[in-house]
Amino acid sequence: MKIIVVGATAAGTTFAAKMRRNKKDAQIILLEKSNTTSLGACGLPFYVGGFFDNPHHMIARTPEQFVESGIDTRILHEALSVNAKDKSILIKDLAKNQEYSESYDALVIATGASVAPMPFSLAEGVDIYPLRRLEDGIRLHEALHSSTPKHVAIIGAGFIGIEVVEGALKLGHQVSLIDGAPKPMANSVDEEFQNLIDEELNAHNVKGYYGSFIKAIDQNKSIILENGQRISADIIVWAGGIVPATMWLEPSGIAMERGVIQTDRNGETSLTDIYAIGDCATVHHLVLDKPFYSPLATTANKMGRFLADHLAGVATGDFTGMMGSASLKACDLEVVRVGLSEGEAKRHGVSYQSAFIEDKDHTNYYPDAQKIWIKLLYDDTGVILGAQLAGKRGAALRGSAMAFAVAKRMTIKELGLLDIPYSPPFARTWDALNVAGNASKLK
């Protein structure tokens, strides 16, 4: 069996490594456009902020290590097109500037996503810092660590933008955060948690500019908003989102929506013997029971592993699915979401009820008890559909518990009586999760 894998980041490398273990005799060709494999790009905001110093710590496995494991790894090789009828792929060797064709029995597309284009005019010569590749991280690291503190403007108040905020503050910079949405993290969490994040950023003197899109950036690095406001900056970071890296596939006829490859629950595309995983493709939603787009490292890694088992005949059933579980550190605030948010439930026409509570992470008499906020979404029978949590301590770990609760269709009643480990430094006798379950009532 000859398998070509296009893309050597989370999904592609996880698939290739697991497939090699499953099928010792399979011919596996791993193509990568850059010269880096297995980059943990989620670490980039923390690297640029100086939380660790060696960027190569984000590389889990080098090209040489893949070759040693028996995988034909070709860096600086770009996939140009696919001929599904002939089961071949056109490839360009970027180092030699030569094109060649390679046949396949199975093709796995794991090209991930690219930085979204900037939807505003940019004066010639103005340097903007994206953050997607290793080279991006090294450039921004150098800029943020150079000489005196500067004014850093971060465009995009999503996961990456807010994570860069903390690093810039740590290095002594003045920070502005800009987004066309009304609040930070508007596309990921509900309004209660958007407000908590906004309050936390304000407490750290981050100047937020929300609700107006950028019109232009002029030659003086002045950011001009559509509402007329101007924001001057020394360093401008572009964290305005991503787009699937799939333009090269458009002539192939593969089914896509807004550039996202459409797959079934096992990663199969509309073209025979072609599969797609990671940030370029849909994945099955555990709660909605249909495909959705979840460009997260956890999704990419798990789908890569499953697909390798599926193609090798090791998997015994369909992929159970993901549910958009994600966490964020917004300065000192932990924020977690699992399952459906209220906004997602509305968009997908899911009937739900909700409860929102404020509690403490441990007993009042043990020092330094911190507030914790929990929101539950549940259906008319009490089955939990989603949860969001925030707090200075303990929210992330409780979010992991809620991921299990949602995946296993736990009810609010079961959560209210769940036997959660207790000790005064860690929880109350009725943990905040118990309180959230008991505060959730069926109407």
N, C-alpha and C positions, 0 to 999 in steps of 0.2 A: 504494500500500500504506500503510495506516494502522496504526502500531504504538504501543501505549501501554506505557511502562516504569514500573513502580511501584517506587520506591526509587532514590535518587541518591547512593549511596555507591560502593564499588569496582566491584561487578558491573554495576549499572545504568548508571553513567556510562561505563564502558569499552564496554559494549554500544552505548549510544546514540552515542557518538563514532565508533566503528568503523562502525556501520550508516550514519551520515550520510556517511562517506567512501565506503562501498560503494554506497549508493543515494542519489544526489543528489536524486531526485524523491520519495523516501519522506516521508510525514508522520510525524514522530516527536514524541510527547508524553511528557515526562519529569516524573513526579510525585514530590514529596518532601514528607513530613510536616513536617520541620523547615525552618529557613530557611538551611540550609547544604548545599552539594553537594560531592562529591569530598573528603570528610574522610578523611585518612589516620589513622584512629583508633589504629593501631599506635604512633604517636608520642606518644600521650597520657601513658604512664608516664614518658617521658623529658622531656616538657614540664613535668609537675608536679614532677619532680626537679631542674629548673633546668639541664638540659643545653642548652636553648635557650630564648629568652625570648618570642618572638612566636608565639602559638598559631595565627595565620593562615598560618604557614609549612606547616602540615599540610593546608591546602586546596590541592589541585592545580588546581582550576578553579572559578570562581565561577558562580553562576546567569547573570549577565550575559554571561559568556564562552560559555556554552552557547547562549544566545539568539543571540548574534552568529554562531555557527556554523550557525544554521538549525534549532535544536532548540527546540520549544515547551516551555520549562521553567517549571513551575508549582510554586513553593515554597509551603509552608504549605497543601498540598493532600493530604488523606488519602483513601486508597482504603478504602471501607466494605464493599463486597461485589462479587461477580462473578456475572453471569448468562451462563453458558457457552452456553446454548441461543440466546439473542438476541445473543450476542457483544457484550455491553455491560458497563460497569463503573460503579458508583455512587461518586461522589466528593464529598467535602466540602471546600469552600473555607473554611479555618479563619479567615482574616482577615475574610471577609464573613459567616461562619456560615451559609452557603448550601450546599445539596446539589444536584447535577446529575448527569445520566447522559451517558456518552461511549461511542460505539461503537468497535470495533476490528476489524482484520483479524487481527492477532497481538497477544497480550498477553504481556509479559515480567515475571515477578514476581521482584523483586530487593529484597525488603523487609528482608533481613538478619536480625539477631537483636537481642533486647533483653536487658537485665540480668535474670538469673534472680531470682525472688522469694526473699526471705529466709525460710528454713524454721525460724524461731524467733520467739519473742515479743520485741517491741521496745517499750520504754516510750515513752509519748507525749512528744513534744518532743525526743527524743534525735536528734541529727543524724548520719546515716551518709552516707559519701561513696562513691557508685558511680563507675565510670569507663568510660563508653561514648560519650558525646556530647561535643561541644566545650564545652558549658556545664558538664558534669561536670568536665572538665579545668581550666577556669578557676576553679571553686569550690575544688577540691582544691589547685590551685596557690597560691591565696591563703591557704588554711589552713596549708599546709606552710611557706610563706614568712613567716608572721606571727611577729614578736617572738622570744621565747625558745624554745629546743628543747623539744620535748614528747615524750610517750610515744605512739607511733603503733602501733595494732593493725591489722594487715592480715588480713582474713578471706578465705582462699583461697590455697593454695600452688601455683597454676598459673602460666601464663605471665605474666599481668597482675600478679598479686600479687607474684611474685618480682621483676619489673621495677620495681615501685613501691618494693620494699625498698631497692634501691640508691639511688634518688633520695632517700628519706627519710634514709638513712644519710649521704649526701652533704651534706644540709642540717643535720646534727648531731643528728637525733632518735634517741631510743631506740626500737627496733623489736621488736615481737612478731609472729610469723607463726602463724596458726591454721588448722588444717585437720582435718576428720574422718578423712581417710585416714592411714595409718600413717607416711607419708613425704611430703616435697614432690615434686611432679610425678608423683604415683603413677599418674595416668591417661595419661601421655604417654611415659615412658621406663621402662626396666627397673630392677630393684632396684639393680644395680651403680651406675647413674647417679643414682638417687634418693639413694643414700648419699654420692656425691661432692658433690652439691648441698647436702645436709644439712651435710657437713663444711665446705664453703665458707661457708655462712651462719653456722655456729657460729664460724668463724674471724673473722667480722666482728661478733661479739657479738649476733647476732640470736637472740632467745629463741623457740624453736620449741615449739608446743603441737600435737601431732599425735595422731591416734587417738581423739579424743573430739569429738563434735559439740556445737555450741552449743545450749544450752537456752533462754537468754534474755539480753537486755541490759537492765539496770535503769536507773532514772532518774539514777543516778550514773555512767553510762557504764561500769559494771562488767559484763564479759562472763562469763557463768556457763556453764561447760561441764557436760555430762551426767555427767562423773566427779566433779563437785563443785568443781573448781578455779575460781578467780575471777581475772580479768585486768583490771586497771584501765587505762584509756586516756584520753588527751585528744582524740585524733583516731582515728576508726574508719573504715577503708576497706573497702568491700564489693567483693570480687573473687571472688565465689563462683560464677562461671560465667555462661552465657548460655542463652537459649531462643529458638528460631526465632520471628520475628515473623509468625506465620501464623494467629492465632486468627480474624481477619476472614474467612478462607477456609473455615472449617469448614462453613458452610451450602452451599457450592458443590459439595460432593461430590468435590473433588479428593483423590486418594490421598495420605494422609499417615501417618506413623508417629511417634508422640510429637512431633507438631508439625512434623516434617521432611517437606517435599514430596518425594515419590518421583518420580524422573525416570529416563529412559533415558540412555544414554551421551552423547546429543546435547542433553540438557536438556529434552526433551519430557515433559510431564506426562500424567496419565491423561485430561485434557480436551483436546479438539481445539483446535489453534491457541493453546494456552497453554503457556508455557515458564517454567522456574524456574531461577535461578542464584544462586550466592553462599551466604551463611550460612543461608539459609532452606531449602536444598534439598540433595539428594544429588548426588554426582558420581561418575564411573566410576573405580574403583581399578585402577591399572595392573598391580599385582602380583596382586591377588585376582580380577581380571576380573569385578567386580560392583559395584553401587552401594555407596557408603559416605558417611558424613557428615564433612566436612572444613571446618569454619568458619575458614578462613584467608584472608588478603588475597590471597595468591598464587593460591589456587584461584579466588577470585571474579574476579580480573582476567583470568586465562587463559580461564575459561569464558565470561566476557562477550565477549571478543574472538572466541573460536571460534564462539559462537552467532550473532554478527553475520555472520560469514563463511558459516555454515551456512544461515541464512535468506536471505542474498543469493545463494546458489548459488556462492559462492567456494570454500568448503571442498570438498576432493576426496574426503574419507573421513570415517569416524566419529572422534569425539574420542578420542585415545589414552588419556587419563586422568591422574590425579594419584596421589600416594602418601603424602600426609600429611607431606611434608618440612617441617621446622620447626627453628628455632634459638632459643636463649635465652642471654642474658647474666646469669648469676647472680653478681653482684658482679664478681670477676675471672675467673670460670670461664665459658668458652664451652662450650655444650652443643648438640649437633645430633642430629637423628634423621631418617632417610629410610627409606622402605619400611616393612616390618613390624617391629614390636617383638615380643619373645617373648610378651608377654601377648596381643597381637593374633593372632599365629599360633595360639596355643592356643584362643582364642575362636572362630576361624574354622575350626578343625580342619585346619590346614595342618601337614604333616609337615616338620620342620626339624632341623637341627643348628646348633650355635653355637660360637663361640670368642671369648674375651675376653683382650685383651693390654694390657700397660702398656709404653710406650716413651718416647722423647724426641722433641721437635719438631725438634731439630737436633743436630749433633755435640757431644760432651762438651767438646772443647777450645775451641770457640767460646763466648764468655761467655753465661751466663744461659740455659742449656738448661732447658726445662720439660718436666714429665711430660705425656704424652698417653695417653688410654685409648680403645681402640677395641673394639667388639663387632660381630661379623658373624653374621647368620643366613643359612643357605644350605640348599638342598634336597639330596636324596640324590644328585643328579648334580653338585653343586658350584655351581649357579647361585645367585648372591647374591640373597636376598629382602629384606634390610634391613640397616641399619647404624646404630650409635649411637657418638658420639664426644664426648669432653670433654677440656679442657685449658685452660691459661692463655693459650696462644697457638697458632694454627695449626689448631685443631679445626674452626672454621667453614669455612675454605677447603677443608680436606680433606673436610668434609661435602658441599660442592658437587661435588667429584670423585666421591664415593660416590653422589650422586643420579644422576649420569650412568651410573655402573657398574650400579646397580640397574635403571634405565630400559632399558639396553641388554643386560640379562641377562648381564652379565659373570660369569665363574666365579671361584672362589677361586684357581685355578691361574693364570688370566690376571691377576688382581690382584697375585698374588705376583711376577710377572715384568714388570709394567707399567713402561714406561720413564718414570718420574716425574722431572721436572727436579731437579737436585741442585746444591747449593752449601752449604758448611758453615754459613752463617748461617741457612739455611732448612730443611735436612733432613739426614738421614744418607744414605750411599750406598745403603743399603737403607732407603727411607722407611718411616715407621710404617705406611702403607697396605700396602706390600710385606710387612712383617713380619706384619701381620694376615692377609693372604692366605696366606702360607706357614705360619702357625701353625694355620690352619683345616684340619682333617683329616676325610676321609670315613670313617665307621665302617662 
